[in-house]
């Protein structure tokens, strides 16, 4: 009975969960095959268009002074790349280095043409001539009707033949000075005239001028060795006179010279045709060189005026070019022509110039130094360039000194443990 009661009281069993419906997969239709696309048509051939003219840049309100560029001589003007860069005036030590006579103030150093070789030749020659003059202590002296090149000092103890060789080198170098200067003026004149003769300044043709200069200079130097009819009595008389003038021994005097004429014991004039021929050759050489330089200088100035006459700033450029060209012509006149003319003419009048004749040796050595200075002070582009270089140099020097000073102060501060600001104070 209890068993039946327990069965009646016990809970009924939980009903079984209903089955979850499973989705039946539906068959999808296959994707359609890809459609083949036709290749794109080839692009059309490019049609050549006519080049359009580039608009010219507007001119500045206040343009810098420029000279017209010559387009006929690529050797001088530098080809098609001219006038694309600003002025670069410090390419060499002469007015023509600005290229103002052919290209204006806008040429580059690598486009200087063949004139840079003439400038380098003149510079190297001047340095060599100054060195030989320093070694020989060469001077000039006038005694009666004789003009002489001499030395009273044998620094290196050379034999007499060595001194005579140095005399010959000095004479040749003195003759080269005027010839190289003449060639420079001729080159400038041809450049302004656009002459086809400029071909002689290119390539191997430059050797013509080198050989011609050496040939004429050797003749010029040889005149000093054959231009005096020396005798033992005359030689002793000249040595004693020069020894008294320079306070040395007669044996220390070495000289070479040219004598126009001499006087006998009865004060009669005795002519020596060999001496007269040597003196005539010297004077002819000097007068020819002076004429060429003055002629080419004047003609070049006229060409410059004609080429700058159409510019709006004509007066500004003309004034600078006129002054620069005037300085370039007057500088050799003052330092070479006038002293040499006095030296060649005074013996004809037997004026006792004596020691004052050394003005020739001083002027010949001074000319290569003075020639570029005047032009640098006249041309505005030179002045601007020099000022900029000096300003940069001064700033660099100041920075270096400041760094050195600060380094020392930092060293003291690290050693003595003192602040740098206290060291400065």
Secondary structure, DSSP 8 states (H G I E B T S, - for coil): -HHHHHHHHS--------------------------------------------------TT---------S-HHHH-GGGTTSS-----SSSSGGGGTTTTTTT---GGG-TTHHHHHHHHHHHHHHHHHHHHHHT-EEEEETTEEEEEE---TT---HHHHHHHHHHHHHHHHHHHHHHHHHHHHHHHHHHT-GGGGGGSGGGHHHHHHHHHHHHHHHHHHHHHSS---HHHHHHHHHHHHHHHTS-GGG-EEEEEESEEE-TTS-EEE-HHHHHHHHHHHHHHHHHHHHHHHHHHHHHHHHHHHHTTSTTHHHHHHHHHHHHHHHHHHHIIIIIHHHHHHHHGGGGT---BGGGGHHHHHHHHHHHHHHHHHHHHSHHHHHHHHHHHHHHHHHHHHHHHHHHHHHHHHHHHHHT--HHHHH-
